[in-house]
Amino acid sequence: MADSSKLILLLQNVNGVGDAAIRKLIVNGKFKETIDAQMTYGAILAWIKKNKIYFSKKVNIATLTIDDLKLANAKRKEIEESSAKLGIKIISYFDEDYPKRFKAMAFSKGCDFPVLFYYLGDIKLLNSEKICAIIGTRNVSPKAKEYGMRIAKKMVDDGYVIVSGLAEGCDTIGHRGCLDAGGKTVAIVATPLNTIFPKTNKNLQDEILKKGGLVISEYPIGFKFGAFAFVQRDRLQTLGSDVVIALQTSIDGGTMHASKATHKYHKKLMTIEPSLIDDGNVTGNKELINFWGASSINEDWFLN
């Protein structure tokens, strides 16, 4: 594990230090001066105090001690060791294989790129030439499922790697449609990688990895995930893709988070023409087309 990744993981385990502060340190070029220096606790503490303006007020820099850093480093080592036992690898912003789409947006105002994440499988998939996210409601209708499978196959045939979130419904359709078409798929999940949610998709995750795919998470083993983690997962699906396709969504569905993020990250947004899905809630599809600039997928789209 590179020194840069170790330092980021250490900082994540200092009470009060969040990824927002680490992003500021990265984009302002403050990591280089520490990575190039001897990484003693004293040097790290001096570096933190020197760059205190980048940290939240939740961190009392004046009272931060070497003992605090030793405790954080012990947690870092525990995470590294427990991850390694399960074959989970760790990658940070500074690593060679860090996804280029994440890095390309790092200096965009307000971009909450992942500073570090965990993965199983082929990390190079997130640097593929063409990537498409397929997302949507868990309560998918039969017609949306049918169109979703066709869409996934077309995107694979057009050379896309398919990204989704391993949830039930549209996410499962995206992964399954991709695998059935012989493609590679990436699952971006909201849980630590030793936890599969929902449990009913364990076989799907196993198949994704067996067939050369990838599963990633921002959360270490032991992390107690909640609803916020799914919102954060949604923004990564958008950030790591070129095109986002919302198969079916209600106007208040979680899919809207990822769909609207396409504007923030300058990604292409598409959704199924609402009139094609007359057996389910498509209020979100209508919203995305009418107010968020989504292109409509109709029967003619499949002929192109």
Contacts in CASP RR format, 6 or more apart in sequence:
PFRMAT RR
TARGET T0000
AUTHOR 0000-0000-0000
METHOD contacts of the structure
MODEL  1
MADSSKLILLLQNVNGVGDAAIRKLIVNGKFKETIDAQMTYGAILAWIKK
NKIYFSKKVNIATLTIDDLKLANAKRKEIEESSAKLGIKIISYFDEDYPK
RFKAMAFSKGCDFPVLFYYLGDIKLLNSEKICAIIGTRNVSPKAKEYGMR
IAKKMVDDGYVIVSGLAEGCDTIGHRGCLDAGGKTVAIVATPLNTIFPKT
NKNLQDEILKKGGLVISEYPIGFKFGAFAFVQRDRLQTLGSDVVIALQTS
IDGGTMHASKATHKYHKKLMTIEPSLIDDGNVTGNKELINFWGASSINED
WFLN
1 80 0 8 1.000
1 90 0 8 1.000
2 92 0 8 1.000
2 94 0 8 1.000
2 95 0 8 1.000
3 35 0 8 1.000
3 39 0 8 1.000
4 31 0 8 1.000
4 35 0 8 1.000
4 92 0 8 1.000
4 93 0 8 1.000
4 94 0 8 1.000
4 95 0 8 1.000
5 90 0 8 1.000
5 91 0 8 1.000
5 92 0 8 1.000
5 94 0 8 1.000
5 95 0 8 1.000
5 116 0 8 1.000
6 39 0 8 1.000
6 76 0 8 1.000
7 31 0 8 1.000
7 34 0 8 1.000
7 35 0 8 1.000
7 39 0 8 1.000
7 44 0 8 1.000
8 22 0 8 1.000
8 92 0 8 1.000
8 93 0 8 1.000
8 115 0 8 1.000
8 116 0 8 1.000
9 76 0 8 1.000
9 79 0 8 1.000
9 80 0 8 1.000
9 90 0 8 1.000
9 92 0 8 1.000
9 116 0 8 1.000
10 44 0 8 1.000
10 69 0 8 1.000
10 72 0 8 1.000
10 73 0 8 1.000
10 76 0 8 1.000
11 17 0 8 1.000
11 18 0 8 1.000
11 21 0 8 1.000
11 22 0 8 1.000
11 72 0 8 1.000
12 18 0 8 1.000
12 19 0 8 1.000
12 22 0 8 1.000
12 115 0 8 1.000
12 116 0 8 1.000
13 71 0 8 1.000
13 72 0 8 1.000
13 73 0 8 1.000
13 75 0 8 1.000
13 76 0 8 1.000
13 79 0 8 1.000
14 59 0 8 1.000
14 64 0 8 1.000
14 68 0 8 1.000
14 69 0 8 1.000
14 72 0 8 1.000
15 59 0 8 1.000
15 68 0 8 1.000
16 56 0 8 1.000
16 58 0 8 1.000
16 59 0 8 1.000
17 55 0 8 1.000
17 56 0 8 1.000
17 59 0 8 1.000
18 56 0 8 1.000
19 112 0 8 1.000
19 114 0 8 1.000
19 115 0 8 1.000
20 56 0 8 1.000
20 112 0 8 1.000
21 54 0 8 1.000
21 55 0 8 1.000
21 56 0 8 1.000
21 59 0 8 1.000
22 115 0 8 1.000
23 106 0 8 1.000
23 112 0 8 1.000
23 113 0 8 1.000
23 115 0 8 1.000
24 54 0 8 1.000
25 31 0 8 1.000
25 51 0 8 1.000
25 54 0 8 1.000
26 93 0 8 1.000
26 106 0 8 1.000
26 115 0 8 1.000
27 106 0 8 1.000
27 107 0 8 1.000
28 54 0 8 1.000
30 47 0 8 1.000
30 51 0 8 1.000
30 54 0 8 1.000
31 94 0 8 1.000
33 47 0 8 1.000
34 43 0 8 1.000
34 44 0 8 1.000
34 47 0 8 1.000
35 94 0 8 1.000
37 43 0 8 1.000
37 47 0 8 1.000
41 66 0 8 1.000
41 69 0 8 1.000
41 70 0 8 1.000
41 73 0 8 1.000
42 66 0 8 1.000
42 69 0 8 1.000
44 69 0 8 1.000
45 64 0 8 1.000
45 65 0 8 1.000
45 66 0 8 1.000
45 69 0 8 1.000
48 55 0 8 1.000
48 61 0 8 1.000
48 64 0 8 1.000
49 61 0 8 1.000
49 64 0 8 1.000
52 61 0 8 1.000
55 61 0 8 1.000
79 90 0 8 1.000
79 220 0 8 1.000
79 221 0 8 1.000
80 90 0 8 1.000
82 220 0 8 1.000
82 221 0 8 1.000
83 89 0 8 1.000
83 90 0 8 1.000
83 118 0 8 1.000
83 193 0 8 1.000
83 220 0 8 1.000
83 221 0 8 1.000
86 193 0 8 1.000
86 194 0 8 1.000
86 221 0 8 1.000
87 120 0 8 1.000
88 118 0 8 1.000
88 119 0 8 1.000
88 120 0 8 1.000
88 193 0 8 1.000
88 194 0 8 1.000
88 221 0 8 1.000
89 118 0 8 1.000
89 119 0 8 1.000
89 120 0 8 1.000
89 123 0 8 1.000
90 116 0 8 1.000
90 117 0 8 1.000
90 118 0 8 1.000
90 119 0 8 1.000
91 97 0 8 1.000
91 98 0 8 1.000
91 116 0 8 1.000
91 117 0 8 1.000
91 118 0 8 1.000
91 119 0 8 1.000
91 123 0 8 1.000
92 98 0 8 1.000
92 115 0 8 1.000
92 116 0 8 1.000
93 102 0 8 1.000
93 103 0 8 1.000
93 106 0 8 1.000
93 113 0 8 1.000
93 114 0 8 1.000
93 115 0 8 1.000
93 116 0 8 1.000
97 123 0 8 1.000
97 124 0 8 1.000
97 127 0 8 1.000
99 126 0 8 1.000
99 127 0 8 1.000
99 240 0 8 1.000
100 127 0 8 1.000
101 126 0 8 1.000
101 127 0 8 1.000
101 131 0 8 1.000
101 239 0 8 1.000
101 240 0 8 1.000
101 241 0 8 1.000
101 242 0 8 1.000
102 113 0 8 1.000
102 114 0 8 1.000
102 126 0 8 1.000
102 239 0 8 1.000
102 240 0 8 1.000
103 113 0 8 1.000
105 111 0 8 1.000
105 113 0 8 1.000
105 239 0 8 1.000
105 265 0 8 1.000
106 113 0 8 1.000
108 265 0 8 1.000
110 264 0 8 1.000
111 239 0 8 1.000
111 264 0 8 1.000
111 265 0 8 1.000
112 232 0 8 1.000
112 235 0 8 1.000
113 239 0 8 1.000
114 218 0 8 1.000
114 236 0 8 1.000
116 218 0 8 1.000
117 216 0 8 1.000
117 217 0 8 1.000
117 218 0 8 1.000
118 192 0 8 1.000
118 193 0 8 1.000
118 216 0 8 1.000
118 217 0 8 1.000
118 218 0 8 1.000
118 219 0 8 1.000
118 220 0 8 1.000
119 193 0 8 1.000
119 214 0 8 1.000
119 215 0 8 1.000
119 216 0 8 1.000
119 217 0 8 1.000
120 193 0 8 1.000
120 209 0 8 1.000
120 214 0 8 1.000
120 215 0 8 1.000
120 216 0 8 1.000
121 209 0 8 1.000
121 212 0 8 1.000
121 213 0 8 1.000
121 214 0 8 1.000
121 215 0 8 1.000
122 184 0 8 1.000
122 212 0 8 1.000
122 213 0 8 1.000
122 214 0 8 1.000
123 214 0 8 1.000
123 216 0 8 1.000
125 161 0 8 1.000
125 184 0 8 1.000
125 186 0 8 1.000
125 213 0 8 1.000
125 214 0 8 1.000
126 186 0 8 1.000
126 214 0 8 1.000
126 216 0 8 1.000
126 240 0 8 1.000
128 161 0 8 1.000
128 184 0 8 1.000
129 159 0 8 1.000
130 158 0 8 1.000
130 159 0 8 1.000
130 160 0 8 1.000
130 161 0 8 1.000
130 242 0 8 1.000
131 160 0 8 1.000
131 161 0 8 1.000
131 162 0 8 1.000
131 163 0 8 1.000
131 186 0 8 1.000
131 240 0 8 1.000
131 241 0 8 1.000
131 242 0 8 1.000
131 243 0 8 1.000
132 155 0 8 1.000
132 160 0 8 1.000
132 161 0 8 1.000
132 162 0 8 1.000
132 163 0 8 1.000
132 241 0 8 1.000
132 242 0 8 1.000
132 243 0 8 1.000
132 244 0 8 1.000
132 245 0 8 1.000
133 162 0 8 1.000
133 163 0 8 1.000
133 164 0 8 1.000
133 237 0 8 1.000
133 238 0 8 1.000
133 240 0 8 1.000
133 241 0 8 1.000
133 243 0 8 1.000
133 244 0 8 1.000
133 245 0 8 1.000
133 258 0 8 1.000
134 148 0 8 1.000
134 151 0 8 1.000
134 152 0 8 1.000
134 155 0 8 1.000
134 162 0 8 1.000
134 163 0 8 1.000
134 164 0 8 1.000
134 170 0 8 1.000
134 171 0 8 1.000
134 173 0 8 1.000
134 174 0 8 1.000
134 178 0 8 1.000
134 245 0 8 1.000
134 247 0 8 1.000
135 164 0 8 1.000
135 165 0 8 1.000
135 170 0 8 1.000
135 171 0 8 1.000
135 234 0 8 1.000
135 237 0 8 1.000
135 244 0 8 1.000
135 245 0 8 1.000
135 246 0 8 1.000
135 247 0 8 1.000
135 249 0 8 1.000
135 255 0 8 1.000
135 258 0 8 1.000
135 259 0 8 1.000
136 169 0 8 1.000
136 170 0 8 1.000
136 171 0 8 1.000
136 246 0 8 1.000
136 247 0 8 1.000
136 248 0 8 1.000
136 249 0 8 1.000
136 255 0 8 1.000
137 144 0 8 1.000
137 169 0 8 1.000
137 170 0 8 1.000
137 247 0 8 1.000
137 248 0 8 1.000
137 249 0 8 1.000
137 250 0 8 1.000
137 253 0 8 1.000
137 255 0 8 1.000
137 281 0 8 1.000
138 167 0 8 1.000
138 168 0 8 1.000
138 169 0 8 1.000
138 170 0 8 1.000
138 171 0 8 1.000
139 169 0 8 1.000
139 281 0 8 1.000
140 169 0 8 1.000
140 170 0 8 1.000
140 173 0 8 1.000
140 247 0 8 1.000
140 248 0 8 1.000
141 248 0 8 1.000
141 277 0 8 1.000
141 279 0 8 1.000
141 280 0 8 1.000
142 279 0 8 1.000
143 276 0 8 1.000
143 277 0 8 1.000
143 278 0 8 1.000
143 279 0 8 1.000
143 280 0 8 1.000
144 170 0 8 1.000
144 247 0 8 1.000
144 248 0 8 1.000
144 272 0 8 1.000
144 277 0 8 1.000
144 280 0 8 1.000
145 169 0 8 1.000
145 173 0 8 1.000
147 247 0 8 1.000
147 272 0 8 1.000
147 276 0 8 1.000
147 277 0 8 1.000
147 297 0 8 1.000
148 170 0 8 1.000
148 173 0 8 1.000
148 174 0 8 1.000
148 177 0 8 1.000
148 247 0 8 1.000
148 272 0 8 1.000
149 173 0 8 1.000
149 174 0 8 1.000
149 176 0 8 1.000
149 177 0 8 1.000
149 180 0 8 1.000
150 302 0 8 1.000
151 245 0 8 1.000
151 247 0 8 1.000
151 272 0 8 1.000
151 297 0 8 1.000
152 162 0 8 1.000
152 173 0 8 1.000
152 174 0 8 1.000
152 176 0 8 1.000
152 177 0 8 1.000
152 178 0 8 1.000
152 180 0 8 1.000
152 181 0 8 1.000
153 177 0 8 1.000
153 180 0 8 1.000
153 181 0 8 1.000
154 302 0 8 1.000
155 162 0 8 1.000
155 178 0 8 1.000
155 243 0 8 1.000
155 245 0 8 1.000
156 162 0 8 1.000
156 177 0 8 1.000
156 178 0 8 1.000
156 181 0 8 1.000
156 182 0 8 1.000
156 183 0 8 1.000
157 181 0 8 1.000
160 243 0 8 1.000
161 183 0 8 1.000
161 184 0 8 1.000
161 185 0 8 1.000
161 186 0 8 1.000
162 174 0 8 1.000
162 175 0 8 1.000
162 177 0 8 1.000
162 178 0 8 1.000
162 183 0 8 1.000
162 184 0 8 1.000
162 185 0 8 1.000
162 186 0 8 1.000
163 185 0 8 1.000
163 186 0 8 1.000
163 187 0 8 1.000
163 188 0 8 1.000
163 237 0 8 1.000
163 240 0 8 1.000
163 241 0 8 1.000
164 170 0 8 1.000
164 171 0 8 1.000
164 172 0 8 1.000
164 174 0 8 1.000
164 175 0 8 1.000
164 185 0 8 1.000
164 186 0 8 1.000
164 187 0 8 1.000
164 188 0 8 1.000
164 237 0 8 1.000
165 171 0 8 1.000
165 175 0 8 1.000
165 187 0 8 1.000
165 188 0 8 1.000
165 189 0 8 1.000
165 190 0 8 1.000
165 233 0 8 1.000
165 237 0 8 1.000
166 172 0 8 1.000
166 175 0 8 1.000
166 187 0 8 1.000
166 188 0 8 1.000
166 189 0 8 1.000
166 196 0 8 1.000
166 197 0 8 1.000
166 201 0 8 1.000
166 204 0 8 1.000
166 205 0 8 1.000
166 215 0 8 1.000
167 198 0 8 1.000
167 201 0 8 1.000
168 198 0 8 1.000
168 200 0 8 1.000
168 201 0 8 1.000
170 246 0 8 1.000
170 247 0 8 1.000
170 248 0 8 1.000
170 255 0 8 1.000
172 201 0 8 1.000
172 204 0 8 1.000
173 247 0 8 1.000
174 185 0 8 1.000
174 247 0 8 1.000
175 185 0 8 1.000
175 187 0 8 1.000
175 204 0 8 1.000
175 208 0 8 1.000
176 204 0 8 1.000
178 184 0 8 1.000
178 185 0 8 1.000
179 185 0 8 1.000
179 207 0 8 1.000
179 208 0 8 1.000
179 211 0 8 1.000
182 211 0 8 1.000
183 211 0 8 1.000
184 211 0 8 1.000
184 212 0 8 1.000
184 213 0 8 1.000
184 214 0 8 1.000
185 208 0 8 1.000
185 213 0 8 1.000
185 214 0 8 1.000
186 213 0 8 1.000
186 214 0 8 1.000
186 215 0 8 1.000
186 216 0 8 1.000
187 205 0 8 1.000
187 208 0 8 1.000
187 214 0 8 1.000
187 215 0 8 1.000
187 216 0 8 1.000
188 216 0 8 1.000
188 217 0 8 1.000
188 233 0 8 1.000
188 236 0 8 1.000
188 237 0 8 1.000
189 196 0 8 1.000
189 197 0 8 1.000
189 215 0 8 1.000
189 216 0 8 1.000
189 217 0 8 1.000
189 233 0 8 1.000
190 197 0 8 1.000
190 217 0 8 1.000
190 219 0 8 1.000
190 225 0 8 1.000
190 226 0 8 1.000
190 229 0 8 1.000
190 230 0 8 1.000
190 232 0 8 1.000
190 233 0 8 1.000
191 197 0 8 1.000
191 217 0 8 1.000
191 219 0 8 1.000
191 223 0 8 1.000
191 225 0 8 1.000
191 229 0 8 1.000
192 217 0 8 1.000
192 219 0 8 1.000
192 220 0 8 1.000
192 221 0 8 1.000
192 222 0 8 1.000
192 223 0 8 1.000
192 225 0 8 1.000
193 215 0 8 1.000
193 217 0 8 1.000
193 221 0 8 1.000
194 221 0 8 1.000
194 222 0 8 1.000
195 225 0 8 1.000
196 202 0 8 1.000
196 205 0 8 1.000
197 225 0 8 1.000
205 215 0 8 1.000
208 214 0 8 1.000
208 215 0 8 1.000
209 215 0 8 1.000
216 236 0 8 1.000
218 229 0 8 1.000
218 232 0 8 1.000
218 233 0 8 1.000
218 236 0 8 1.000
219 225 0 8 1.000
219 229 0 8 1.000
230 254 0 8 1.000
231 254 0 8 1.000
231 257 0 8 1.000
234 254 0 8 1.000
234 255 0 8 1.000
234 257 0 8 1.000
234 258 0 8 1.000
234 261 0 8 1.000
235 257 0 8 1.000
235 258 0 8 1.000
235 261 0 8 1.000
237 244 0 8 1.000
237 258 0 8 1.000
238 244 0 8 1.000
238 258 0 8 1.000
238 259 0 8 1.000
238 261 0 8 1.000
238 262 0 8 1.000
238 264 0 8 1.000
238 265 0 8 1.000
238 267 0 8 1.000
239 261 0 8 1.000
239 265 0 8 1.000
241 267 0 8 1.000
242 267 0 8 1.000
242 268 0 8 1.000
243 267 0 8 1.000
243 268 0 8 1.000
243 269 0 8 1.000
243 270 0 8 1.000
244 258 0 8 1.000
244 259 0 8 1.000
244 262 0 8 1.000
244 267 0 8 1.000
244 268 0 8 1.000
244 269 0 8 1.000
244 270 0 8 1.000
245 270 0 8 1.000
245 271 0 8 1.000
245 297 0 8 1.000
246 255 0 8 1.000
246 258 0 8 1.000
246 259 0 8 1.000
246 269 0 8 1.000
246 270 0 8 1.000
246 271 0 8 1.000
246 272 0 8 1.000
246 284 0 8 1.000
246 285 0 8 1.000
246 288 0 8 1.000
246 294 0 8 1.000
247 271 0 8 1.000
247 272 0 8 1.000
248 272 0 8 1.000
248 277 0 8 1.000
248 280 0 8 1.000
248 281 0 8 1.000
248 282 0 8 1.000
248 285 0 8 1.000
249 255 0 8 1.000
249 256 0 8 1.000
249 259 0 8 1.000
249 271 0 8 1.000
249 281 0 8 1.000
249 282 0 8 1.000
249 283 0 8 1.000
249 284 0 8 1.000
249 285 0 8 1.000
249 288 0 8 1.000
250 281 0 8 1.000
250 282 0 8 1.000
250 283 0 8 1.000
250 284 0 8 1.000
251 283 0 8 1.000
251 284 0 8 1.000
251 286 0 8 1.000
251 287 0 8 1.000
253 284 0 8 1.000
255 284 0 8 1.000
256 284 0 8 1.000
256 287 0 8 1.000
256 288 0 8 1.000
259 269 0 8 1.000
259 271 0 8 1.000
259 288 0 8 1.000
259 292 0 8 1.000
259 294 0 8 1.000
260 292 0 8 1.000
261 267 0 8 1.000
262 268 0 8 1.000
262 269 0 8 1.000
262 292 0 8 1.000
263 269 0 8 1.000
263 292 0 8 1.000
268 295 0 8 1.000
269 288 0 8 1.000
269 292 0 8 1.000
269 293 0 8 1.000
269 294 0 8 1.000
269 295 0 8 1.000
270 294 0 8 1.000
270 295 0 8 1.000
270 296 0 8 1.000
270 297 0 8 1.000
271 284 0 8 1.000
271 285 0 8 1.000
271 288 0 8 1.000
271 289 0 8 1.000
271 294 0 8 1.000
271 295 0 8 1.000
271 296 0 8 1.000
271 297 0 8 1.000
272 282 0 8 1.000
272 285 0 8 1.000
272 296 0 8 1.000
272 297 0 8 1.000
273 285 0 8 1.000
273 296 0 8 1.000
273 297 0 8 1.000
273 298 0 8 1.000
274 282 0 8 1.000
274 285 0 8 1.000
274 286 0 8 1.000
274 289 0 8 1.000
276 298 0 8 1.000
276 299 0 8 1.000
277 285 0 8 1.000
285 294 0 8 1.000
288 294 0 8 1.000
289 296 0 8 1.000
END
